[in-house]
Amino acid sequence: MSLYRCPICHSKTTRSPWTDQASGQLPDDEITVLVALDDGDVWPAYRDADKWIYVTGDPIESSRVLYWMHMPQHPDDKEAA
């Protein structure tokens, strides 16, 4: 069983911080998240209606996005502790 480190509280957990896009759970529109693409790349992106968009404004073909996760807190962020 693999352990993952929570990007928010840094505790170890058996639950991956990544959400499978196929699960139907998607981030709110215009919230920057990390997306894992079908070619192994990870990029910051957001959703606008039914479309994934790189933070540069370029569209991402939705079928390329396999997983997404919320952006982690900065390690020095006092509210994350």
N, C-alpha and C positions, 0 to 999 in steps of 0.2 A: 504494500500500500504506500503510495507516494504522499509526502507531506508538502504542503504549500505554505508560504509565509503570507499572511494577510497584509495587503498593501496599506491598510488603514491603521491597524493596531500592532502590526508586526508579529502577532502570535502565530504559532504553527497550527495548521488546520488540515484536515483531510479533504476539505472542499476547495476546489480550484476557484480562483477569483474570476476566471473566464466564464462567460455565459455563452452557451451555444445559440447562435442566431436561429437555428431550427426550432428552438424551444418556444419561440414566439415572444419571449421577453425581450423588449427592446428599450434602449434608453430614451428619455424624453427628448423631443426635438431641441436642437441647438445646444446640447450638452456635450462638451468635448470628452471623448472616451478613446481608449486604445482599441484598434481592430486588428485581428490576426487574419491575414489573407491566405488564399489557397496556394500561394507560391512560397509561404513561410515568412513573409515580411510582416512586420508589426508597425502600424502608423497611427498617429493621432487623427481622429476624424469625428464627425457628428452626423446626425440625421436631420433631414429637412423633409417633412411629410414622409413619403415612402422611399426616399433616396438617401444613400450614404454619400457623404462629401468629405474629401480630404480637407484639412484645415487650410490648405492653400486655395480652396474653392473649386478644385477639380472634382468631377463626379467619380464615384467608384461603382462599378457594376455590382449590384447587390449579391449576385451569385458568388462573387469572389470573397465576400466577408463570411468567414466561418465562425468566428468568436469575437466577443467584445468584452471589455471590462472598464470599470470606472478608473479614472486617473488616480494614481496613488498620491497620498499626501507627502509633502516634503518631510524628510526624516527629522528635521528640527521643529516641525509644526507642533506646538504645545497642545493644541486641541486634539491631536491624534492620540496622545498618550492616555 
